[in-house]
């Protein structure tokens, strides 16, 4: 029988004994669209394990401009600085799609990490997968078209949500990707005309995922393969 924490892929990878130990320490919280989890330089008090929300990790420039470095959903967690020794954050984390998450106190997470064993190994494997996503995102933003980047972003979102809809305006996606809004609008129009997606008032509906996967650049597959290799999917369906 599945347990509530198995709705998060990272927690679901833990052995039963570790899940049972952590279960009473996990707090179910609602994550609101636009909610800022932390800003650059903040000291974290909790780690978050998304269930059906998406959290964007952003790098913020001195002039206030920001670009998305990674997307975190039910495959992972937010707050790796808690066990990597940095103590403070080097970017912004903001809720991109509303939903819910498990919250774990920072002292509990650090204590679990320091005891070693499966949880420590799991968090380190997740960090490696997250770093792959970050580096691949940087390469994608540099070398691939706005259309390919939009396909990647949509597929990443679909992998982390229970349905085929993502709520995000073209302007916000442009900010996330670090491209001109006109580029995202043009890419949206092309994908919509081809029957792959439908965009209406800030909501993207993916109509043909298989064809979207044919249009996306290699970056999506590289990141997905790394997550699948390091974190087998044992979440309940």
Residue pairs with C-beta under 8 A, 6 or more apart in sequence:
2 236
3 19
3 23
4 23
4 26
4 28
5 11
5 12
5 19
5 22
5 23
5 26
5 49
5 102
6 12
6 19
6 234
6 235
6 236
7 51
7 52
7 74
7 235
7 236
8 49
8 50
8 51
8 74
8 77
8 101
8 102
8 235
9 74
9 75
9 76
9 231
9 233
9 234
9 235
10 49
10 75
10 76
10 77
10 122
10 126
10 231
11 19
11 22
11 26
11 49
11 102
12 19
12 233
12 234
12 235
12 236
13 122
13 231
13 232
13 234
14 22
14 118
14 119
14 122
15 118
18 117
18 118
18 119
22 104
22 112
22 119
25 104
25 105
25 108
26 49
26 102
26 103
26 104
27 102
27 103
27 104
28 100
28 101
28 102
28 103
29 48
29 100
29 101
29 102
29 103
30 98
30 99
30 100
31 48
31 50
31 53
31 55
31 95
31 98
31 99
31 100
31 101
32 95
32 98
33 95
33 96
33 97
33 98
33 167
34 94
34 95
35 94
35 95
36 92
36 93
36 94
36 95
37 48
37 55
37 78
37 93
37 94
37 95
38 44
38 89
38 92
38 93
39 60
39 89
39 92
40 60
40 89
40 90
40 91
40 92
41 88
41 89
41 90
42 88
42 89
43 87
43 88
44 79
44 81
44 82
44 88
44 89
44 106
45 105
45 106
46 79
46 103
46 104
46 105
46 106
47 77
47 78
47 79
47 82
47 103
47 104
47 106
47 109
48 55
48 77
48 78
48 79
48 101
48 102
48 103
48 104
49 76
49 77
49 101
49 102
49 103
49 104
50 72
50 73
50 74
50 76
50 77
50 78
50 99
50 100
50 101
50 160
51 74
51 99
51 100
51 101
51 102
52 74
52 99
52 100
52 161
52 162
53 73
53 95
53 96
53 97
53 98
53 99
53 100
53 101
54 71
54 72
54 73
54 95
54 96
54 97
54 99
54 157
54 160
54 161
55 71
55 72
55 73
55 78
55 93
55 94
55 95
55 96
55 101
56 68
56 70
56 71
56 72
56 93
56 94
56 95
56 96
56 176
57 68
57 69
57 70
57 71
57 72
57 78
57 91
57 92
57 93
57 134
58 66
58 67
58 68
58 69
58 91
58 92
58 93
58 94
58 176
59 66
59 67
59 69
59 90
59 91
59 92
60 66
60 91
60 92
65 175
66 92
66 175
67 141
67 175
67 176
67 177
67 178
68 137
68 176
68 177
68 178
69 91
69 134
69 137
69 138
70 130
70 133
70 134
70 137
71 96
71 133
71 153
71 156
71 157
71 160
72 78
72 93
72 130
72 160
73 157
73 159
73 160
73 161
74 160
74 235
75 159
75 160
75 227
75 231
75 233
76 126
76 129
76 130
76 231
77 123
77 126
78 93
79 106
79 109
80 123
80 126
80 127
80 130
81 87
81 88
81 89
81 90
82 106
82 109
82 110
82 113
83 109
83 110
83 113
83 120
83 123
84 127
96 168
97 157
97 161
97 166
97 167
97 168
112 119
112 120
113 119
113 120
113 123
114 120
122 231
125 230
125 231
126 230
126 231
128 226
128 230
129 223
129 226
129 227
129 230
129 231
132 222
132 223
132 226
133 223
133 226
133 227
136 219
136 222
136 223
137 219
139 219
140 148
140 149
140 152
140 217
140 219
141 149
141 177
141 178
141 179
144 152
144 217
144 219
145 187
146 177
146 179
146 180
146 183
146 184
146 186
146 187
147 186
147 187
147 190
147 191
147 215
148 215
148 216
148 217
148 219
149 177
149 179
149 187
149 217
150 173
150 177
150 184
150 187
150 188
150 191
151 191
151 212
151 215
151 216
151 217
151 220
152 216
152 217
152 219
152 220
153 173
153 176
153 177
154 166
154 197
154 204
154 206
154 212
155 209
155 212
155 213
155 216
155 220
156 220
156 223
157 166
157 204
158 164
158 166
158 206
158 209
159 224
164 205
164 206
164 207
164 209
165 203
165 204
165 205
165 206
166 203
166 204
166 206
167 202
167 203
167 204
168 202
168 204
169 202
170 181
170 184
170 185
170 188
170 199
171 181
171 184
173 184
174 180
174 181
174 183
174 184
177 184
188 197
188 199
188 204
191 197
191 212
191 215
192 198
192 199
194 211
195 207
195 208
195 211
196 206
196 207
196 208
196 211
196 212
196 215
197 204
197 205
197 206
197 207
197 212
198 204
198 205
198 207
199 205
206 212
213 220
